[in-house]
Amino acid sequence: MDALWLGIAADQLVDGYEAPFYKADREAEYRQAHAVFAERLQQAQAVQQKDGDV
């Protein structure tokens, strides 16, 4: 895999970088983070309701 895949010239790569580069799947990461956040929010709301804070 060459540096053009990254959108940069080969001479701009930092010494030590080698293929394969990792291409992040942002949509999957955001969906996973949202699921964790939603679960934590639901748990916090349940505690507040139980304690009568809401």
C-alpha positions in Angstrom: 0.0 0.0 0.0 1.4 3.4 -0.9 1.3 6.8 0.7 -1.1 8.1 -2.0 -3.8 6.0 -0.3 -3.4 8.3 2.7 -3.6 11.4 0.5 0.0 12.4 1.1 3.2 12.1 -0.8 5.6 9.2 0.0 8.3 11.7 1.1 6.0 13.1 3.8 5.7 9.8 5.7 7.3 9.7 9.1 10.2 7.3 9.3 9.0 4.0 10.8 5.5 3.9 9.2 4.8 0.8 7.2 1.8 -0.7 5.5 -0.8 -1.9 6.3 -2.4 1.3 7.6 -5.5 1.0 9.6 -8.6 2.6 8.1 -11.0 3.5 10.8 -14.7 2.6 10.5 -16.1 5.8 12.2 -19.7 4.9 11.7 -19.3 1.6 13.6 -17.3 3.3 16.3 -19.9 6.1 16.8 -22.7 3.5 16.9 -20.9 1.5 19.5 -20.1 4.6 21.6 -23.8 5.8 21.4 -25.0 2.4 22.6 -22.7 2.6 25.6 -23.8 6.2 26.3 -27.5 5.3 26.0 -27.1 2.4 28.4 -25.3 4.6 31.0 -27.9 7.3 30.6 -30.7 4.8 31.1 -29.0 3.4 34.3 -28.5 6.9 35.7 -32.1 7.8 35.0 -33.3 4.7 36.7 -31.3 5.5 39.8 -32.7 9.1 39.9 -36.2 7.8 39.6 -35.6 5.2 42.3 -34.2 7.9 44.6 -37.0 10.4 43.8 -34.6 13.0 42.3 -36.6 13.4 39.2 
